[in-house]
Amino acid sequence: MKHKDWVIISLLALGWIIFLGQPTGVSARLRDWTGRLTTPLVKLGQWIPTVQSRRTLAQTNAVLQVEINFLRERDRAVRETVRENRRLQQLLDLKRRVAFPTVTARVIGRDASSWWQSIQIDQGSEAGLAINMPVLNADGLIGKTVAVSKGQSRVLLLLDPACQVSAILEESREPGVVRGVAAVFTTKPQCRMLYVNRSTQVSPGQTVLTSGLGGIFPKGIRIGTVLSAELDAQSGMYQNLDIDPAVDFRRLEEVIVILSQP
């Protein structure tokens, strides 16, 4: 016989002794030795599907993450639409209560300074706007138009010291003039009501409204509430009232402009 034939016969005999023969010390040791040699191969065969499963899982997770991000963005857009619809509904309710023509506008720009002086809106002369028209929202008075072009207008805010409004205290009907206080001098943008009679009883929380005098702002628009009162140091004849504006000027998005008064 050739050498390779002897090798094949020997391997077959060895296999028969290990797996089919009677258990002996030699065969037991051979089985153990053979098992140690084959175990890594068995584990490798088990590990390959695991690697494939992890790759598949990673790909699935990536797809799911994209879907989650999409759903989050869609949910955010839906919630933003709901908030916008709520604001527009409030403006629509206000337009129904106002007894004269109005135009709805969106805020498209703000004064870059820290004085909160003015905003830019997306309606102008084409929509019937002109200078000195009142601007407000569902919360109260915002200011008045001071510059008008074909498709845009600039609104001077109530907080600007140059904006002055004839006003009254709702409870006592005591008159005065509301003027903006530059935000740079306060921790919060505020207004001040001047020329209030010194004998008038004033307490925090009282409501301040437009009086209708002056020909620009209609009567009864909410301006804000009284924070505090102090005697004017120079004249000694009047009280000066710090006013918390009804409008949150940091969050202006939509407004209405009153085109004319009856």
C-alpha positions as CSV (number, residue, x, y, z in Angstrom):
1,M,0.0,0.0,0.0
2,K,1.0,3.6,-0.6
3,H,1.8,5.8,2.3
4,K,-1.4,8.0,2.0
5,D,-3.5,4.8,2.1
6,W,-2.0,3.9,5.4
7,V,-2.8,7.4,6.7
8,I,-6.4,7.2,5.7
9,I,-6.8,3.8,7.2
10,S,-5.2,5.0,10.4
11,L,-7.5,8.0,10.6
12,L,-10.6,5.9,10.1
13,A,-9.4,3.4,12.8
14,L,-8.7,6.3,15.1
15,G,-12.2,7.7,14.5
16,W,-13.8,4.3,15.2
17,I,-11.8,3.9,18.4
18,I,-12.8,7.4,19.6
19,F,-16.5,7.5,18.7
20,L,-17.6,3.8,18.3
21,G,-15.2,1.8,20.4
22,Q,-15.5,0.9,24.0
23,P,-14.6,3.7,26.3
24,T,-11.0,3.4,27.4
25,G,-8.5,5.9,28.9
26,V,-6.9,6.4,25.5
27,S,-10.2,6.9,23.6
28,A,-11.5,9.3,26.3
29,R,-8.3,11.4,26.1
30,L,-8.6,11.4,22.3
31,R,-12.2,12.5,22.4
32,D,-11.2,15.3,24.8
33,W,-8.4,16.4,22.5
34,T,-10.6,16.3,19.5
35,G,-13.3,18.3,21.2
36,R,-10.8,21.0,22.1
37,L,-9.7,21.3,18.5
38,T,-13.3,21.5,17.1
39,T,-14.8,23.8,19.8
40,P,-13.4,27.1,18.3
41,L,-14.8,26.1,14.9
42,V,-18.2,25.5,16.4
43,K,-18.1,28.8,18.3
44,L,-17.0,30.6,15.1
45,G,-20.0,29.1,13.3
46,Q,-22.3,30.4,16.0
47,W,-20.6,33.9,16.1
48,I,-21.0,34.6,12.3
49,P,-24.8,34.7,12.4
50,T,-24.6,36.9,15.6
51,V,-22.4,39.4,13.7
52,Q,-24.9,39.5,10.9
53,S,-27.8,40.0,13.3
54,R,-26.0,42.9,15.0
55,R,-25.4,44.6,11.6
56,T,-29.0,44.1,10.7
57,L,-30.1,45.5,14.1
58,A,-27.8,48.6,13.6
59,Q,-29.3,49.2,10.2
60,T,-32.8,48.9,11.6
61,N,-32.0,51.2,14.4
62,A,-30.7,53.8,12.0
63,V,-33.9,53.6,9.9
64,L,-36.1,53.9,13.1
65,Q,-34.1,56.9,14.3
66,V,-34.8,58.7,11.0
67,E,-38.5,58.0,11.4
68,I,-38.4,59.2,15.0
69,N,-36.7,62.4,14.0
70,F,-39.3,62.9,11.3
71,L,-42.2,62.3,13.6
72,R,-40.7,64.8,16.2
73,E,-40.4,67.5,13.6
74,R,-43.9,66.8,12.4
75,D,-45.2,67.0,16.0
76,R,-43.3,70.2,16.5
77,A,-44.8,71.7,13.3
78,V,-48.3,70.6,14.4
79,R,-47.9,72.2,17.8
80,E,-46.6,75.4,16.3
81,T,-49.6,75.5,13.9
82,V,-52.0,75.0,16.9
83,R,-50.4,77.9,18.7
84,E,-50.6,80.1,15.6
85,N,-54.2,79.2,15.1
86,R,-54.9,80.1,18.7
87,R,-53.3,83.6,18.3
88,L,-55.1,84.2,15.0
89,Q,-58.4,83.2,16.6
90,Q,-57.8,85.7,19.4
91,L,-57.1,88.4,16.8
92,L,-60.3,87.4,14.9
93,D,-62.3,87.8,18.1
94,L,-60.7,91.2,18.7
95,K,-61.5,92.3,15.1
96,R,-65.2,91.4,15.7
97,R,-65.3,93.5,18.8
98,V,-63.7,96.5,17.2
99,A,-66.3,98.9,15.6
100,F,-64.1,100.0,12.7
101,P,-62.0,98.6,9.9
102,T,-58.8,96.7,10.8
103,V,-56.0,95.0,9.0
104,T,-54.1,91.9,10.3
105,A,-50.3,92.0,9.9
106,R,-47.3,89.9,10.8
107,V,-44.2,91.1,12.5
108,I,-41.2,90.8,10.1
109,G,-38.6,92.8,11.9
110,R,-37.5,94.3,15.2
111,D,-35.4,97.2,16.3
112,A,-31.9,95.9,16.8
113,S,-31.2,98.1,19.8
114,S,-32.0,97.1,23.4
115,W,-34.5,99.9,23.7
116,W,-37.5,98.0,22.3
117,Q,-38.5,101.0,20.2
118,S,-40.1,99.7,17.1
119,I,-41.1,96.7,14.9
120,Q,-41.6,96.2,11.2
121,I,-44.9,94.7,9.9
122,D,-45.8,93.3,6.5
123,Q,-48.7,95.6,5.6
124,G,-48.4,99.1,4.2
125,S,-50.2,101.7,2.1
126,E,-51.5,99.1,-0.3
127,A,-53.6,97.7,2.6
128,G,-54.8,101.1,3.6
129,L,-52.3,101.9,6.3
130,A,-51.1,105.4,7.0
131,I,-49.0,107.2,9.7
132,N,-50.5,107.4,13.3
133,M,-52.7,104.4,13.1
134,P,-53.1,102.4,16.4
135,V,-51.6,98.9,16.5
136,L,-52.7,96.3,19.1
137,N,-53.3,92.6,19.7
138,A,-55.6,90.5,21.9
139,D,-53.7,91.5,25.0
140,G,-53.7,95.3,24.5
141,L,-52.1,98.3,23.0
142,I,-48.8,97.9,21.1
143,G,-48.1,101.3,19.6
144,K,-48.7,103.3,16.5
145,T,-47.5,103.4,12.9
146,V,-44.8,106.0,12.3
147,A,-43.5,105.1,8.8
148,V,-45.5,103.5,5.9
149,S,-44.4,102.2,2.6
150,K,-46.2,100.3,-0.1
151,G,-45.9,96.9,1.5
152,Q,-44.5,97.5,5.0
153,S,-44.8,99.8,8.0
154,R,-42.8,100.7,11.1
155,V,-44.6,100.7,14.4
156,L,-43.4,102.8,17.3
157,L,-43.9,100.7,20.4
158,L,-45.6,101.9,23.6
159,L,-42.3,101.3,25.4
160,D,-40.6,104.0,23.5
161,P,-40.2,107.3,25.4
162,A,-41.4,109.1,22.2
163,C,-44.8,107.3,22.3
164,Q,-47.3,109.1,24.5
165,V,-50.9,108.0,25.0
166,S,-53.7,109.7,26.8
167,A,-54.9,107.2,29.5
168,I,-57.3,106.7,32.4
169,L,-57.4,104.5,35.5
170,E,-60.3,102.1,34.9
171,E,-61.7,102.3,38.5
172,S,-61.4,105.9,39.3
173,R,-61.4,107.3,35.7
174,E,-58.5,109.5,36.7
175,P,-56.7,110.8,33.6
176,G,-53.0,110.9,32.8
177,V,-50.5,110.3,30.1
178,V,-48.7,107.0,29.6
179,R,-45.2,107.2,28.2
180,G,-42.6,104.5,27.6
181,V,-39.5,104.0,29.8
182,A,-36.3,103.0,28.0
183,A,-35.7,99.4,28.8
184,V,-32.0,100.0,29.3
185,F,-32.8,101.7,32.6
186,T,-35.1,98.9,34.0
187,T,-34.9,95.2,34.7
188,K,-38.1,94.8,32.6
189,P,-39.6,97.0,29.8
190,Q,-42.2,99.2,31.5
191,C,-44.3,102.4,31.0
192,R,-45.0,105.2,33.3
193,M,-48.3,107.1,33.7
194,L,-47.7,110.8,34.5
195,Y,-49.8,113.7,35.7
196,V,-52.1,111.7,37.9
197,N,-53.7,113.9,40.6
198,R,-51.8,113.5,43.9
199,S,-55.1,113.0,45.8
200,T,-56.2,110.0,43.7
201,Q,-56.1,106.7,45.6
202,V,-53.9,104.4,43.6
203,S,-53.1,100.8,44.4
204,P,-51.1,98.1,42.6
205,G,-53.1,96.0,40.1
206,Q,-55.4,98.8,38.9
207,T,-56.1,98.7,35.2
208,V,-55.0,101.4,32.8
209,L,-56.9,102.1,29.6
210,T,-56.7,104.5,26.7
211,S,-58.9,107.5,27.2
212,G,-59.7,108.2,23.6
213,L,-58.3,111.8,23.8
214,G,-55.7,112.9,21.2
215,G,-57.4,111.5,18.1
216,I,-55.1,108.5,17.6
217,F,-56.0,105.8,20.0
218,P,-59.6,104.7,20.5
219,K,-61.0,104.7,24.0
220,G,-60.9,101.6,26.1
221,I,-57.9,99.7,24.8
222,R,-56.0,98.0,27.6
223,I,-52.5,99.5,28.3
224,G,-51.5,97.6,31.5
225,T,-51.7,97.5,35.3
226,V,-50.3,99.7,38.0
227,L,-47.2,98.4,39.7
228,S,-46.5,101.3,42.1
229,A,-47.1,105.0,42.6
230,E,-44.9,107.8,43.9
231,L,-45.2,111.6,44.2
232,D,-43.5,113.6,41.5
233,A,-40.4,115.0,43.1
234,Q,-40.2,118.1,41.0
235,S,-43.7,119.4,41.0
236,G,-45.2,117.8,44.1
237,M,-48.6,118.1,42.4
238,Y,-48.9,114.8,40.6
239,Q,-48.3,111.1,41.0
240,N,-46.2,109.0,38.7
241,L,-47.3,105.4,38.3
242,D,-45.1,102.6,37.1
243,I,-47.1,100.5,34.6
244,D,-46.7,96.8,33.7
245,P,-47.7,96.6,30.0
246,A,-50.5,94.2,29.1
247,V,-48.6,93.1,26.0
248,D,-45.5,90.9,26.0
249,F,-43.4,92.9,23.6
250,R,-40.8,90.1,23.4
251,R,-43.2,87.8,21.7
252,L,-45.0,89.8,19.1
253,E,-45.9,87.8,16.0
254,E,-49.3,89.0,14.7
255,V,-51.0,92.4,15.2
256,I,-54.0,94.3,14.0
257,V,-53.9,97.9,12.8
258,I,-57.0,100.1,13.2
259,L,-57.5,101.9,9.9
260,S,-60.0,104.5,11.0
261,Q,-62.2,105.5,13.9
262,P,-66.0,106.1,13.8
